[in-house]
Amino acid sequence: MWVEEKHLRYLIVSLFALAGLSALLVRGDAWPFAMEDLSLAPHQVQISKNALEDALAEDEYDESVIRPLSRNILAKDPLSAVPFEAELLLALDEENVDVEAAVALAEATLQRDARNLSARLFLFDQAIIDSNWERAFDAFGKAITLWPSEAWNAQELMYESLDNGDWVDALIDRLNTGDAWIKAFVKDMPVDLISTDRAVELHRPFADLHEQFLTRMIDVHGFEAAYEAWADLRPIEAKKHPFGLIDPEFRGNDSARPFNWSIDTKFAEISEYSPGLNIFFRGRSKSMIASQILYLDSGNYWFAMRKSNSAGDPPGDIVWQLTCMSDGQTIMRASVFADDFDESTGEVEFEVSDNCDFQELSLIGLPGEYAERFSLNIDFIAIEERAT
């Protein structure tokens, strides 16, 4: 059981007689082994600490080696955390661990060295076992802050707890505390161990993590689950834009990709000074200029586009392409220079089949015989369902 901090009392009584004998009491209990007057010199203490660290690094602990070294160090340096950590590791190595004694040793270790990773991770692990989430979060936060590279064990234990709904709910409640470690934890969080609604709540405060989150959702659960997560994160856009076509006028929207425009800034940009999608394509190679994932139901549709402010001769071609995500089949393909778009606004027809729930709308630049800068502005696009 978890031992409440208020019940832990550590009294250090250092009685330095001529022989230099030290006595230490932990929660009223004697130190686990007998003390001797060893009268070590400072350099001998460091030698003993180095030897103890080497002994603890072995695959199997040798108590006959570790205990005398701990005794030597404590006799000269009763405030050292090293012997307490050694005793903690020995206690945890027992077949039947005395949890209460181990907790006391871990707390005593941290009183002497707040950065001690072994003690901190043990208390974290014990808090997880006892379902004491607040203590677990506190221990993990300190571990990941003090040892960001070494505390991966604690992070793995946190991730393994994602299937515990009570644990995740407690973490969601903690989002408002502003703990810096929570964002780092959420950033690398696997999405296959947690329900989608709880994963959304953990990501909601961190808009800059939404795109990565949705990408992982697609990889693990597919487009439908990822779209539902996106719609939960951005309910206004989900209701406002039919078929998932976000920002059809290219005014700029901060919603996460891929359910928003992905634009290659080498070939196009959305600028507040020039409305629409401003394209500058040289025609050197095939290039994905812009793309977005849609969720059109099966049926017949119109695709409309308005263009303006073209400059230069097109070195190749620029086409709109709609591709089914399930089988890679092309549903619609139309050049922005086609007769359908001779006027400032034009439209083409296309049909979505029953087995194609999600589609990718792409604007693709195709190379020509020569490379020359060409610019074009697309003011807006639209997709409308066509009556049959």
C-alpha positions in Angstrom: 0.0 0.0 0.0 1.0 3.6 -0.6 2.5 5.1 2.5 1.3 8.6 3.0 4.0 11.2 3.3 2.8 12.5 6.6 3.4 9.1 8.1 7.0 9.0 7.1 9.5 10.4 9.6 13.1 10.3 9.1 15.4 11.3 12.0 19.1 11.7 11.3 21.0 11.7 14.5 24.7 12.2 13.8 26.7 11.6 16.9 30.3 12.3 16.1 32.4 10.9 18.9 36.2 10.6 18.8 35.8 7.4 16.9 33.4 9.1 14.4 30.5 6.7 15.0 27.2 7.7 13.3 23.7 6.4 14.0 20.7 6.9 11.8 17.0 6.2 12.5 14.5 5.7 9.7 10.9 6.1 10.8 11.9 4.9 14.2 13.5 1.7 12.9 17.2 1.0 13.0 19.3 1.1 9.9 19.1 -2.3 8.2 22.7 -3.3 9.1 25.1 -2.7 12.0 27.3 0.3 12.0 31.0 0.3 12.6 33.6 2.9 13.4 35.7 2.9 10.2 37.1 6.4 10.3 37.4 6.7 6.5 39.2 9.5 4.9 37.3 11.6 2.3 39.1 9.9 -0.6 38.3 6.5 0.8 34.6 7.5 0.9 34.7 8.3 -2.8 36.5 5.0 -3.5 33.7 3.2 -1.6 31.0 5.1 -3.6 32.7 4.2 -6.9 33.0 0.5 -5.8 29.3 0.5 -4.7 28.2 1.9 -8.0 30.1 -0.8 -9.8 28.5 -3.5 -7.6 25.0 -2.1 -8.3 25.7 -2.2 -12.0 26.2 -5.9 -12.0 23.4 -8.1 -13.3 23.1 -9.8 -9.9 23.6 -8.0 -6.6 26.1 -9.4 -4.2 24.9 -8.4 -0.7 28.2 -9.5 0.8 29.9 -6.8 -1.3 27.2 -4.1 -1.3 26.3 -4.0 2.4 29.9 -3.4 3.7 30.4 -0.7 1.2 27.2 1.0 2.2 28.2 0.7 5.8 31.6 2.3 5.1 30.0 5.3 3.3 27.3 5.9 5.9 29.8 5.8 8.7 31.7 8.8 7.2 28.9 10.5 5.3 25.5 10.0 6.9 23.8 12.5 4.6 24.8 10.6 1.5 22.0 9.1 -0.6 24.2 6.4 -2.0 23.8 3.8 0.8 20.0 4.4 0.9 19.7 3.8 -2.8 21.8 0.6 -2.5 19.5 -0.6 0.3 16.5 0.2 -1.8 17.8 -1.8 -4.7 18.6 -4.7 -2.5 15.1 -4.6 -1.0 13.5 -4.5 -4.4 15.7 -7.5 -5.4 14.1 -9.7 -2.7 11.6 -12.3 -3.8 9.0 -10.9 -1.4 9.4 -7.2 -1.4 8.6 -5.3 1.8 6.8 -2.4 0.1 6.5 -0.2 3.2 10.2 -0.5 4.0 11.1 0.1 0.3 8.9 3.2 0.2 10.7 4.5 3.4 14.1 3.9 1.8 13.0 5.6 -1.4 11.8 8.6 0.5 15.0 8.7 2.6 17.0 8.6 -0.6 15.1 11.5 -2.1 15.5 13.5 1.0 19.3 13.3 0.5 19.2 13.5 -3.3 16.0 14.8 -4.9 17.4 13.9 -8.4 17.8 10.2 -7.6 16.2 8.4 -10.5 15.9 4.9 -9.0 13.9 6.1 -6.0 11.7 8.4 -8.1 10.8 5.6 -10.5 10.1 3.2 -7.8 7.7 5.6 -6.1 6.1 6.3 -9.5 5.7 2.5 -10.1 4.2 2.0 -6.7 1.8 4.9 -7.3 0.6 3.2 -10.5 0.2 -0.1 -8.7 -1.9 1.6 -6.0 -3.9 3.6 -8.6 -2.8 6.8 -6.9 -2.8 8.9 -10.0 -1.9 12.2 -8.5 1.2 10.8 -6.9 2.1 9.0 -10.1 1.7 12.2 -12.1 3.9 14.1 -9.6 6.6 11.5 -9.7 6.5 11.2 -13.4 6.6 15.0 -13.9 9.7 15.2 -11.7 11.4 12.3 -13.4 10.8 13.4 -17.0 11.8 17.0 -16.1 15.1 16.0 -14.3 16.0 13.1 -16.6 14.3 13.5 -19.9 16.4 10.9 -21.7 16.7 8.4 -18.8 13.1 8.5 -17.7 11.8 6.5 -20.6 10.9 3.6 -18.3 8.4 5.8 -16.5 7.0 7.0 -19.8 6.5 3.4 -20.9 4.6 2.7 -17.7 2.4 5.7 -18.3 1.6 4.6 -21.8 0.8 1.1 -20.6 -1.8 2.7 -18.3 -3.7 4.3 -21.2 -6.2 1.4 -21.2 -7.3 2.4 -17.7 -10.2 4.9 -18.2 -9.9 6.2 -14.6 -6.2 6.9 -15.1 -6.8 8.8 -18.4 -9.7 10.8 -16.9 -7.4 11.9 -14.1 -4.8 13.0 -16.6 -7.4 14.9 -18.6 -8.4 16.7 -15.4 -4.8 17.6 -14.9 -4.5 19.4 -18.3 -5.4 22.7 -16.8 -2.4 22.7 -14.4 -0.1 23.8 -17.1 2.5 21.0 -16.4 5.0 21.2 -19.2 5.5 17.4 -19.2 1.9 16.7 -20.2 2.4 18.0 -23.8 5.6 16.0 -24.3 3.7 12.9 -23.0 0.7 13.5 -25.3 3.0 14.2 -28.3 4.4 10.7 -28.4 1.3 8.9 -27.0 0.3 5.8 -28.9 -3.4 6.0 -30.0 -4.0 2.2 -30.2 -4.3 1.9 -26.4 -6.8 4.6 -25.7 -10.4 5.4 -26.8 -10.8 8.0 -29.5 -12.8 10.4 -27.3 -10.2 10.4 -24.5 -7.4 10.8 -27.0 -9.2 13.8 -28.5 -9.6 15.4 -25.0 -5.9 15.0 -24.3 -4.9 16.6 -27.6 -7.5 19.4 -27.6 -5.4 22.0 -25.8 -2.4 21.5 -28.1 -3.4 22.7 -31.6 0.2 22.2 -32.9 -0.1 18.5 -32.2 -3.4 18.0 -34.0 -1.9 17.2 -37.4 0.5 14.6 -36.0 -2.4 13.1 -33.9 -4.7 12.8 -37.0 -1.9 11.2 -39.0 -1.4 8.6 -36.3 -5.2 8.0 -36.2 -5.2 7.4 -39.9 -2.3 5.0 -39.7 -3.9 3.0 -36.8 -7.6 3.4 -37.2 -8.2 4.6 -40.7 -9.7 7.8 -42.2 -13.1 7.5 -40.7 -11.9 7.4 -37.1 -9.4 10.2 -37.9 -12.1 12.4 -39.4 -14.4 11.8 -36.4 -11.5 12.9 -34.2 -11.0 16.0 -36.3 -14.7 16.8 -36.3 -14.6 16.6 -32.5 -11.6 18.9 -32.3 -13.1 21.4 -34.8 -16.9 21.0 -34.6 -17.7 24.4 -36.2 -15.7 23.6 -39.4 -17.2 20.1 -39.5 -20.7 21.6 -39.5 -20.0 24.5 -41.8 -18.2 22.9 -44.6 -20.0 20.2 -46.7 -18.1 17.2 -47.8 -15.1 18.2 -45.7 -13.9 20.9 -48.2 -12.2 23.3 -45.8 -11.3 26.8 -46.9 -12.6 26.7 -50.5 -11.7 30.3 -51.0 -8.2 29.9 -49.8 -8.3 32.5 -47.1 -6.2 30.5 -44.7 -7.6 28.2 -42.0 -5.7 26.9 -38.9 -7.5 23.5 -38.9 -5.2 20.5 -39.0 -4.2 18.7 -42.1 -4.9 16.5 -43.9 -8.5 17.7 -43.4 -7.3 21.1 -44.6 -5.1 22.3 -47.4 -1.6 21.0 -47.5 0.3 23.5 -49.7 3.9 23.2 -51.0 5.2 26.7 -50.5 7.7 26.2 -53.3 4.9 26.4 -55.8 2.0 28.2 -54.1 0.9 30.3 -51.1 -2.1 31.8 -49.5 -1.5 35.5 -48.8 -3.5 38.0 -46.9 -2.4 40.6 -49.4 -3.6 38.6 -52.5 -6.8 36.5 -51.8 -7.0 33.0 -53.2 -4.3 30.4 -54.0 -1.4 32.1 -55.6 0.5 29.6 -57.9 4.0 30.1 -59.2 5.0 27.0 -61.1 8.0 26.6 -63.4 7.2 23.2 -64.9 10.5 21.5 -64.1 9.0 18.3 -62.6 5.7 16.8 -61.5 4.8 18.5 -58.3 2.0 18.3 -55.7 1.0 21.9 -55.3 -1.9 21.5 -52.9 -4.1 18.7 -51.5 -6.9 18.0 -49.0 -8.8 14.9 -47.8 -12.6 15.0 -48.5 -15.4 12.6 -47.4 -17.9 12.7 -50.3 -20.8 10.3 -50.1 -21.5 8.2 -53.2 -23.3 10.1 -55.9 -22.9 12.7 -58.7 -21.2 16.1 -58.2 -20.1 19.3 -59.8 -16.6 20.6 -59.3 -16.3 24.4 -59.9 -13.3 26.7 -60.0 -12.6 30.4 -60.6 -9.2 31.6 -61.7 -7.7 35.0 -62.4 -4.4 36.9 -62.8 -2.5 34.5 -64.9 0.9 35.7 -66.1 3.3 34.0 -68.5 2.9 31.0 -70.8 2.2 27.7 -69.0 5.3 25.6 -69.2 3.3 22.4 -68.7 -0.1 21.7 -67.2 -1.8 22.2 -63.8 -4.6 19.8 -63.1 -7.2 19.1 -60.4 -7.4 15.4 -59.5 -9.8 13.6 -57.2 -8.5 10.2 -56.1 -10.3 7.5 -54.1 -8.2 6.7 -50.9 -9.3 3.1 -50.7 -8.2 1.9 -54.1 -6.2 4.8 -55.6 -8.5 5.1 -58.6 -8.9 8.5 -60.2 -12.4 9.9 -59.9 -12.0 13.2 -61.6 -9.1 14.9 -63.5 -9.4 18.3 -65.1 -6.8 20.8 -66.3 -7.2 24.4 -65.0 -6.6 25.3 -68.7 -9.3 23.0 -70.1 -12.2 24.4 -72.1 -14.5 23.8 -69.1 -12.6 26.6 -67.4 -12.2 29.0 -70.4 -14.4 31.5 -68.7 -13.4 32.9 -65.3 -15.6 30.3 -63.7 -16.2 26.8 -65.0 -17.3 23.4 -63.7 -16.9 19.7 -64.5 -19.0 16.6 -63.5 -17.9 13.5 -61.7 -19.3 10.5 -59.8 -18.2 8.9 -56.5 -18.9 5.1 -56.2 -20.3 3.3 -53.2 -16.9 1.9 -52.1 -15.1 5.2 -51.8 -15.7 6.9 -48.5 -12.7 9.2 -48.5 -11.0 11.0 -51.3 -7.9 13.2 -51.9 -8.4 16.4 -53.9 -5.0 17.4 -55.4 -3.7 20.3 -57.5 -0.8 18.8 -59.5 1.8 20.6 -61.6 3.0 18.7 -64.7 6.3 19.5 -66.5 6.4 20.7 -70.0 9.1 20.9 -72.7 10.8 23.9 -71.1 10.9 25.5 -67.6 9.6 29.0 -67.2 7.9 30.7 -64.4 4.2 30.9 -64.6 1.7 32.4 -62.2 -2.0 31.9 -61.7 -4.5 32.8 -59.0 -7.3 30.4 -58.1 -9.9 32.5 -56.2 -12.1 29.6 -55.1 -13.3 26.1 -55.7 -16.6 24.5 -54.9 -18.1 21.0 -54.9 -21.9 20.6 -55.1 -24.0 17.5 -55.2 -25.8 17.2 -58.6 -29.4 16.1 -58.8 -29.9 12.8 -60.6 
